[in-house]
Amino acid sequence: MTHANAPAAAPRSTLVVTAHAGDFVWRAGGAIALAASRGEKVTIACLTFGERGESAKAWREGKELEEIKAIRRAEAEKAAAVLGAEVRFFDAGDYPLTATPELTDRLVEAYRATQPDVVLTHPVEDPYNGDHPAANRMALQARVLAQAIGYPGEGEIIGAPPVFYFEPHQPEMSGFRPEVLLDVTEVWETKREAMECLGAQRHLWDYYTDLAVRRGVQLKRNAGPNLGLPHKTMAEAFMRPYPQIAKELA
């Protein structure tokens, strides 16, 4: 029974730690849009704009560094708004993305401020882009530090939110196994709209559309025949670095 004067429960919170301005859209845009559609709070900790390593089109057009950063920031803000998320920019510099005590403190602050129920970030391996494993290490370290009552910084300590690694661009080269398949069919058009906000990486629009179709096929194959899934199911894949906690196997 709910008492009339009882405080409303805080909405669930998701924290996404992403190396570059586009990563959260390609790899987890569906998960973000799903959470937002349920009224949950989603915060994106965007460590860099991807200004040096993931903005080749702008460099070829002769744009300067600060102009490129502004372009990527505007793209990411627009995409996050489409998905229903808030994005925080750390401007830590890419290629390479380097951990510093200041950056760690800022990430711990983000954890404590958002009190996440779920964390999404990059997997441990990516031989093609060292910024992605660097973001992974920082995300996991900050999660542990944010739990430590003795670690200095503002905000309340957090619990131990489950972590999901989103799929890298070259999964077969990065030790990635699709352990969790998330049905994002109902928000697919939202994700596609967010992808199309990223004009600097237009070449990836169709790649990640095709990937969602393939993961959707795998989802249906593993779901069994009685779930009423649509003919064209779209999905995203994730891994879990920590054990799943459960009271029953399902």
Residue frames relative to the residue before (quaternion, step in Angstrom):
aa qw qx qy qz dx dy dz
M 1.0000 0.0000 0.0000 0.0000 0.00 0.00 0.00
T 0.2605 -0.7737 0.5611 0.1371 3.57 -0.89 0.94
H 0.3502 -0.7414 0.5371 0.1981 3.58 -0.76 1.04
A 0.6005 -0.6147 0.3783 0.3442 3.56 -1.02 0.84
N 0.7577 0.3827 -0.2072 0.4863 3.58 1.00 -0.79
A 0.4183 0.7071 -0.4776 0.3113 3.59 1.23 0.14
P 0.4983 -0.6566 0.4632 0.3256 3.61 -0.94 0.82
A 0.5317 -0.6281 0.4655 0.3257 3.53 -1.07 0.75
A 0.5072 -0.6415 0.4799 0.3177 3.55 -1.02 0.78
A 0.4964 -0.6463 0.4871 0.3141 3.55 -1.01 0.82
P 0.5143 -0.6348 0.4637 0.3429 3.61 -0.99 0.71
R 0.5915 -0.5525 0.4412 0.3876 3.54 -1.17 0.53
S 0.2329 -0.7885 0.5638 0.0786 3.52 -1.15 0.74
T 0.1086 -0.7699 0.6272 0.0458 3.54 -1.02 0.91
L 0.1252 -0.7666 0.6259 0.0699 3.56 -0.98 0.89
V 0.1287 -0.7791 0.6124 0.0367 3.55 -0.84 1.07
V 0.1086 -0.7819 0.6122 0.0448 3.59 -0.68 1.11
T 0.0140 0.8326 -0.5436 0.1051 3.54 -0.36 1.32
A 0.5029 -0.6807 0.4456 0.2919 3.57 -0.94 0.88
H 0.8260 0.1298 -0.0033 0.5485 3.57 0.86 -1.04
A 0.7107 -0.5115 0.3018 0.3771 3.52 -1.30 0.45
G 0.7474 0.4082 -0.2414 0.4653 3.62 1.04 -0.57
D 0.5121 0.7085 -0.4077 0.2637 3.57 1.13 -0.58
F 0.6773 0.5153 -0.3129 0.4217 3.57 0.86 -0.91
V 0.6345 0.5284 -0.3379 0.4517 3.60 1.11 -0.56
W 0.6958 0.4801 -0.2878 0.4501 3.58 0.72 -1.08
R 0.8059 0.3844 -0.1503 0.4246 3.53 0.70 -1.15
A 0.8314 0.1312 -0.0302 0.5391 3.60 1.03 -0.69
G 0.2999 0.7895 -0.4960 0.2016 3.60 1.19 0.31
G 0.6432 0.5221 -0.3257 0.4557 3.58 1.05 -0.71
A 0.6503 0.5081 -0.3115 0.4711 3.58 0.94 -0.88
I 0.6463 0.5164 -0.3160 0.4645 3.57 1.00 -0.82
A 0.6823 0.4877 -0.2895 0.4612 3.57 0.85 -0.97
L 0.6234 0.5350 -0.3406 0.4573 3.61 1.02 -0.73
A 0.6674 0.4955 -0.3040 0.4654 3.57 0.86 -0.96
A 0.6686 0.5006 -0.3025 0.4592 3.58 0.90 -0.92
S 0.6410 0.5378 -0.3277 0.4388 3.60 1.03 -0.77
R 0.6734 0.4651 -0.2821 0.5006 3.58 1.23 -0.45
G 0.5812 -0.6068 0.3642 0.4018 3.57 1.25 0.14
E 0.4624 0.6767 -0.4533 0.3502 3.57 1.22 0.28
K 0.4568 -0.6667 0.5193 0.2777 3.55 -1.24 0.50
V 0.0476 -0.7914 0.6095 0.0015 3.57 -0.80 1.02
T 0.0648 -0.7898 0.6099 -0.0075 3.54 -0.81 1.09
I 0.1906 -0.7809 0.5890 0.0827 3.55 -0.86 1.01
A 0.1723 -0.7505 0.6321 0.0865 3.55 -0.77 1.10
C 0.0816 -0.8237 0.5608 -0.0188 3.55 -0.12 1.36
L 0.2913 -0.8262 0.4544 0.1613 3.57 -0.13 1.28
T 0.7971 0.0195 -0.0079 0.6035 3.62 1.05 -0.68
F 0.5400 -0.6121 0.4702 0.3355 3.54 -1.30 0.22
G 0.4135 -0.6877 0.4905 0.3399 3.59 1.22 -0.25
E 0.2687 0.8385 -0.4463 0.1599 3.51 1.25 0.52
R 0.7350 0.4065 -0.2395 0.4870 3.59 1.03 -0.68
G 0.8140 0.3360 -0.1422 0.4520 3.55 0.80 -1.01
E 0.7942 0.2854 -0.1373 0.5186 3.60 1.14 -0.47
S 0.6276 0.5059 -0.3372 0.4863 3.56 1.13 0.69
A 0.1003 0.8551 -0.5043 0.0665 3.56 1.07 0.78
K 0.6202 0.5672 -0.3507 0.4129 3.58 0.98 -0.83
A 0.6831 0.4851 -0.2900 0.4626 3.58 0.89 -0.91
W 0.6324 0.5196 -0.3375 0.4650 3.60 1.00 -0.74
R 0.6644 0.5024 -0.3100 0.4584 3.59 0.95 -0.84
E 0.6555 0.4946 -0.3088 0.4800 3.56 1.17 -0.50
G 0.5663 -0.6556 0.3527 0.3537 3.58 1.30 0.12
K 0.4127 0.7188 -0.4706 0.3025 3.59 1.20 0.32
E 0.4684 -0.6746 0.5076 0.2605 3.54 -1.25 0.63
L 0.7294 -0.4730 0.2842 0.4043 3.55 -1.30 0.49
E 0.7160 0.4491 -0.2794 0.4556 3.60 0.69 -1.02
E 0.6163 0.5323 -0.3414 0.4692 3.57 1.10 -0.63
I 0.6466 0.5116 -0.3158 0.4695 3.57 1.01 -0.81
K 0.6365 0.5212 -0.3309 0.4624 3.58 0.95 -0.80
A 0.6497 0.5113 -0.3185 0.4637 3.58 0.99 -0.79
I 0.6285 0.5283 -0.3315 0.4647 3.59 1.03 -0.78
R 0.7003 0.4692 -0.2787 0.4601 3.58 0.81 -1.00
R 0.6098 0.5413 -0.3508 0.4605 3.58 1.07 -0.68
A 0.6689 0.4984 -0.3028 0.4610 3.58 0.88 -0.95
E 0.6368 0.5253 -0.3293 0.4583 3.59 0.98 -0.80
A 0.6886 0.4858 -0.2847 0.4570 3.57 0.86 -0.97
E 0.6329 0.5235 -0.3362 0.4608 3.58 0.99 -0.76
K 0.6634 0.5010 -0.3064 0.4637 3.56 0.94 -0.87
A 0.6616 0.5033 -0.3056 0.4642 3.59 0.94 -0.89
A 0.6506 0.5125 -0.3209 0.4594 3.59 0.92 -0.86
A 0.6407 0.5225 -0.3247 0.4594 3.58 0.99 -0.81
V 0.6267 0.5284 -0.3347 0.4648 3.59 1.00 -0.79
L 0.7063 0.4621 -0.2588 0.4697 3.58 0.95 -0.89
G 0.4916 -0.6729 0.4236 0.3551 3.59 1.22 -0.41
A 0.5648 0.6084 -0.3627 0.4234 3.57 1.23 0.47
E 0.3953 -0.6483 0.5898 0.2747 3.51 -1.40 0.30
V 0.1397 -0.7948 0.5851 0.0803 3.58 -0.94 0.82
R 0.1453 -0.7623 0.6276 0.0627 3.54 -1.02 0.93
F 0.2344 -0.7945 0.5507 0.1028 3.57 -0.74 1.08
F 0.2502 -0.7886 0.5501 0.1135 3.56 -0.84 1.04
D 0.1902 -0.8276 0.5078 0.1451 3.61 1.25 -0.41
A 0.2270 0.8239 -0.4871 0.1802 3.58 0.94 0.96
G 0.5108 -0.6602 0.4163 0.3605 3.61 1.24 -0.18
D 0.1869 -0.8097 0.5515 0.0727 3.56 -0.76 1.09
Y 0.8340 0.2441 -0.1778 0.4618 3.53 -1.41 0.18
P 0.3712 -0.5685 -0.6337 0.3707 1.54 0.93 2.29
L 0.4280 -0.6123 0.5914 0.3036 3.50 -1.41 0.34
T 0.0675 -0.8331 0.5479 -0.0343 3.55 -0.54 1.22
A 0.4240 -0.6962 0.5224 0.2503 3.56 -0.90 0.95
T 0.0022 -0.7656 0.6432 -0.0100 3.55 -1.07 0.84
P 0.6363 -0.5209 0.3810 0.4226 3.62 -1.16 0.38
E 0.6375 0.5315 -0.3326 0.4477 3.60 1.00 -0.78
L 0.6643 0.4962 -0.3045 0.4688 3.58 0.94 -0.89
T 0.6223 0.5331 -0.3351 0.4650 3.59 1.02 -0.76
D 0.6487 0.5166 -0.3167 0.4604 3.57 0.92 -0.89
R 0.6642 0.5061 -0.3112 0.4537 3.58 0.94 -0.84
L 0.6499 0.5021 -0.3182 0.4736 3.57 1.04 -0.72
V 0.6187 0.5245 -0.3415 0.4749 3.59 1.01 -0.77
E 0.6328 0.5264 -0.3231 0.4671 3.56 0.99 -0.81
A 0.6418 0.5192 -0.3251 0.4613 3.61 1.00 -0.80
Y 0.6318 0.5224 -0.3302 0.4678 3.58 0.98 -0.80
R 0.7161 0.4553 -0.2694 0.4554 3.55 0.76 -1.00
A 0.6482 0.5181 -0.3260 0.4529 3.58 1.05 -0.65
T 0.7583 0.3939 -0.2093 0.4754 3.58 0.95 -0.85
Q 0.1781 -0.8150 0.5300 0.1525 3.62 1.22 -0.46
P 0.0229 0.8716 -0.4896 0.0014 3.61 0.76 1.00
D 0.3557 -0.6822 0.6005 0.2180 3.50 -1.27 0.66
V 0.7724 0.1194 -0.0414 0.6224 3.56 1.27 -0.55
V 0.1345 -0.7663 0.6234 0.0782 3.56 -1.12 0.75
L 0.1089 -0.7667 0.6307 0.0501 3.56 -0.99 0.91
T 0.1906 0.7792 -0.5830 0.1289 3.58 -0.93 0.86
H 0.7115 -0.4502 0.3419 0.4174 3.54 -1.37 -0.04
P 0.5102 -0.6164 0.4882 0.3484 3.60 -1.19 0.40
V 0.7169 -0.4873 0.3118 0.3891 3.53 -1.36 0.27
E 0.7979 0.3039 -0.1307 0.5039 3.58 0.94 -0.87
D 0.2469 0.7158 -0.6455 0.0997 3.51 -1.29 0.60
P 0.2129 -0.8277 0.5052 0.1201 3.60 -0.04 1.23
Y 0.6602 0.5222 -0.3058 0.4450 3.59 1.25 -0.28
N 0.8057 0.1266 -0.0391 0.5773 3.59 1.18 -0.40
G 0.2801 -0.8119 0.4951 0.1313 3.57 -0.20 1.30
D 0.5495 0.6159 -0.4057 0.3925 3.59 1.19 -0.35
H 0.6381 0.5563 -0.3349 0.4138 3.60 1.06 -0.71
P 0.6728 0.4442 -0.3087 0.5047 3.66 0.86 -0.77
A 0.6044 0.5529 -0.3621 0.4449 3.60 1.08 -0.65
A 0.6487 0.5018 -0.3125 0.4793 3.58 1.01 -0.82
N 0.6084 0.5543 -0.3424 0.4532 3.58 1.06 -0.75
R 0.6813 0.4937 -0.2975 0.4513 3.57 0.79 -1.01
M 0.6718 0.4945 -0.3011 0.4620 3.57 0.93 -0.85
A 0.6412 0.5331 -0.3250 0.4462 3.57 1.00 -0.84
L 0.6951 0.4641 -0.2801 0.4722 3.59 0.91 -0.89
Q 0.6477 0.5125 -0.3289 0.4578 3.58 0.97 -0.79
A 0.6706 0.4937 -0.3056 0.4617 3.58 0.89 -0.90
R 0.5980 0.5605 -0.3591 0.4465 3.59 1.07 -0.66
V 0.6742 0.4804 -0.2900 0.4802 3.58 0.95 -0.89
L 0.6769 0.4971 -0.3000 0.4525 3.58 0.88 -0.91
A 0.6426 0.5353 -0.3253 0.4412 3.58 1.05 -0.74
Q 0.6294 0.5219 -0.3246 0.4756 3.59 1.27 -0.34
A 0.6357 0.5774 -0.3171 0.4025 3.57 1.19 -0.55
I 0.3993 -0.7489 0.4749 0.2326 3.57 -0.52 1.16
G 0.6902 0.4874 -0.2805 0.4554 3.57 1.14 -0.57
Y 0.5451 0.6040 -0.4241 0.3977 3.61 1.22 -0.11
P 0.4263 -0.7338 0.4576 0.2653 3.61 -0.64 1.03
G 0.4603 0.6632 -0.5114 0.2945 3.52 -1.20 0.53
E 0.5856 -0.5999 0.4255 0.3408 3.50 -1.27 0.43
G 0.7250 0.4590 -0.3239 0.3985 3.53 -1.31 0.37
E 0.5742 -0.5878 0.4604 0.3358 3.50 -1.36 0.37
I 0.5538 -0.5903 0.4594 0.3657 3.56 -1.14 0.60
I 0.3998 -0.7110 0.5307 0.2300 3.55 -1.23 0.52
G 0.5396 -0.5657 0.4920 0.3831 3.54 -1.34 0.03
A 0.6033 -0.5211 0.4235 0.4302 3.57 -0.95 -0.88
P 0.1022 -0.8366 0.5349 0.0588 3.61 0.37 1.18
P 0.5137 -0.6273 0.4754 0.3416 3.61 -1.01 0.72
V 0.2658 -0.7580 0.5824 0.1248 3.52 -1.13 0.77
F 0.0961 -0.7675 0.6324 0.0427 3.55 -1.05 0.86
Y 0.2753 -0.7377 0.5943 0.1640 3.56 -0.91 0.95
F 0.2811 -0.7558 0.5604 0.1891 3.59 -0.79 0.94
E 0.6622 -0.5822 0.3273 0.3398 3.52 -1.23 0.59
P 0.3635 -0.7285 0.5337 0.2289 3.62 -0.85 0.91
H 0.6871 -0.5050 0.3391 0.3974 3.54 -1.30 0.31
Q 0.7687 0.2010 -0.1097 0.5972 3.59 1.10 -0.70
P 0.1266 -0.8583 0.4885 0.0930 3.62 0.49 1.14
E 0.6691 0.5233 -0.3107 0.4265 3.58 0.95 -0.83
M 0.6923 0.4351 -0.2687 0.5091 3.59 1.25 -0.35
S 0.7176 0.4633 -0.2210 0.4706 3.56 1.26 -0.22
G 0.5440 -0.6555 0.3915 0.3481 3.57 1.18 0.41
F 0.4399 0.7128 -0.4418 0.3213 3.57 1.19 0.47
R 0.0583 -0.7695 0.6358 0.0173 3.56 -0.98 0.96
P 0.4095 -0.7270 0.4901 0.2522 3.62 -0.79 0.93
E 0.0584 -0.8447 0.5319 -0.0131 3.57 0.24 1.31
V 0.7626 0.1871 -0.1040 0.6104 3.57 1.18 -0.62
L 0.0962 -0.7765 0.6215 0.0390 3.57 -0.85 1.02
L 0.1561 -0.8153 0.5568 0.0293 3.54 -0.57 1.22
D 0.3546 -0.7335 0.5458 0.1959 3.57 -0.75 1.09
V 0.0110 -0.8165 0.5759 -0.0383 3.60 -0.51 1.19
T 0.2439 0.8160 -0.4980 0.1631 3.58 1.24 0.36
E 0.6985 0.5037 -0.2919 0.4162 3.59 0.81 -0.96
V 0.7556 0.3077 -0.2017 0.5419 3.60 1.18 -0.39
W 0.3178 0.7875 -0.4933 0.1880 3.58 1.22 0.20
E 0.6627 0.5084 -0.3295 0.4401 3.61 0.83 -0.87
T 0.6074 0.5360 -0.3483 0.4716 3.58 1.13 -0.61
K 0.6539 0.4961 -0.3168 0.4752 3.58 0.93 -0.87
R 0.6513 0.5112 -0.3301 0.4534 3.60 0.88 -0.86
E 0.6313 0.5207 -0.3359 0.4663 3.60 1.00 -0.77
A 0.6534 0.5002 -0.3133 0.4740 3.59 0.98 -0.81
M 0.6167 0.5408 -0.3441 0.4570 3.59 1.01 -0.75
E 0.6960 0.4836 -0.2750 0.4540 3.56 0.95 -0.85
C 0.5174 0.5944 -0.4293 0.4413 3.58 1.29 0.08
L 0.6787 0.5053 -0.2699 0.4595 3.58 1.22 -0.53
G 0.0841 -0.8511 0.5181 0.0095 3.53 0.44 1.25
A 0.5949 0.5870 -0.3636 0.4114 3.59 1.14 -0.55
Q 0.7737 0.2396 -0.1392 0.5697 3.59 1.22 -0.43
R 0.0596 0.8547 -0.5113 0.0670 3.55 0.98 0.88
H 0.6005 0.5964 -0.3556 0.3966 3.59 1.10 -0.66
L 0.6682 0.5111 -0.3029 0.4478 3.61 1.21 -0.34
W 0.4463 0.7118 -0.4597 0.2877 3.62 1.18 -0.24
D 0.7423 0.4049 -0.2361 0.4789 3.58 0.71 -1.03
Y 0.5845 0.5844 -0.3773 0.4177 3.59 1.06 -0.69
Y 0.7490 0.3965 -0.2333 0.4768 3.59 0.77 -0.98
T 0.5463 0.5538 -0.4053 0.4802 3.57 1.22 -0.21
D 0.6690 0.4908 -0.2946 0.4740 3.58 0.89 -0.93
L 0.6332 0.5325 -0.3325 0.4527 3.59 1.00 -0.78
A 0.6441 0.5223 -0.3213 0.4572 3.59 0.98 -0.81
V 0.6190 0.5259 -0.3398 0.4741 3.58 1.08 -0.70
R 0.6767 0.4951 -0.3030 0.4530 3.61 0.85 -0.94
R 0.6659 0.4763 -0.3073 0.4851 3.59 0.93 -0.83
G 0.6076 0.5493 -0.3532 0.4521 3.59 1.11 -0.56
V 0.6180 0.5286 -0.3321 0.4780 3.56 1.06 -0.75
Q 0.6640 0.4945 -0.3028 0.4721 3.58 0.95 -0.86
L 0.6140 0.5469 -0.3495 0.4491 3.58 1.01 -0.76
K 0.6785 0.4883 -0.2975 0.4612 3.59 0.84 -0.95
R 0.6402 0.5328 -0.3330 0.4419 3.57 0.99 -0.80
N 0.7415 0.4098 -0.2160 0.4854 3.58 1.03 -0.76
A 0.6268 0.5791 -0.3322 0.4019 3.59 1.22 -0.32
G 0.4724 -0.6526 0.4702 0.3605 3.59 1.11 -0.46
P 0.6454 -0.6114 0.3362 0.3109 3.57 -1.25 0.35
N 0.7245 0.5176 -0.2320 0.3918 3.61 1.14 -0.39
L 0.4948 0.6844 -0.4215 0.3304 3.60 1.15 0.36
G 0.4202 -0.7287 0.4610 0.2827 3.60 1.18 -0.08
L 0.2572 0.7893 -0.5211 0.1984 3.57 1.05 0.68
P 0.5394 -0.6267 0.4419 0.3478 3.60 -1.06 0.69
H 0.6749 -0.5021 0.3546 0.4084 3.52 -1.25 0.51
K 0.7724 0.2030 -0.1188 0.5899 3.59 0.95 -0.86
T 0.0402 -0.8106 0.5830 -0.0375 3.54 -0.11 1.35
M 0.1910 -0.7703 0.6007 0.0962 3.58 -0.94 0.93
A 0.0003 -0.8286 0.5568 -0.0585 3.57 -0.86 0.92
E 0.2429 -0.7085 0.6379 0.1792 3.51 -1.43 0.31
A 0.3071 -0.7600 0.5508 0.1568 3.56 -1.14 0.69
F 0.0589 -0.7897 0.6106 -0.0104 3.54 -1.14 0.80
M 0.2429 -0.7113 0.6332 0.1847 3.53 -1.39 0.32
R 0.2666 -0.7476 0.5847 0.1680 3.56 -1.29 0.43
P 0.2738 -0.7873 0.5260 0.1688 3.63 -0.59 1.05
Y 0.7370 0.3426 -0.2043 0.5456 3.60 1.19 -0.43
P 0.6189 -0.5599 0.3806 0.3982 3.62 -1.13 0.48
Q 0.4479 -0.6366 0.5576 0.2884 3.52 -1.22 0.61
I 0.2787 -0.7525 0.5777 0.1492 3.57 -0.96 0.92
A 0.1273 0.8084 -0.5575 0.1395 3.59 -0.67 1.05
K 0.3589 -0.7029 0.5701 0.2282 3.53 -1.33 0.40
E 0.7692 0.0974 -0.1040 0.6229 3.54 1.33 -0.08
L 0.4595 -0.6624 0.5124 0.2958 3.56 -1.18 0.49
A 0.1356 0.7851 -0.5875 0.1415 3.53 -0.74 1.09
